[in-house]
């Protein structure tokens, strides 16, 4: 593991305090429908958690930035779903609509499932779900994802 840190630190130190904004942007991109598949957010947050364990990154700021970015990305996916509400769009909507019909716990389960994370708020938007309800539950799932990934990285960084 020390070799990993020696390779990560020069790249991350270039960002300085902008690292947290960069992590928020990565989390936002990860949560937007059709873009999220290109961003390996979990691996990046776990690596950042390992750096937090070593004292190079503030873990609380890391959790907040990832959670806030993921929550904002959920809002964008929801609004995209609202925009294409009347259109015949077949973008894995079955998964998103299935989870969205189960209410709040279904939103969390769907957001944390592999392959359906961005489609859940998208599907809820297409179904006309309440913005506040969807965003509330998406915020809980975003915070949970951020906390668990950072803690996993901190555990691995020992």
Beta strands, then each sheet from edge to edge (+ up, - down):
end
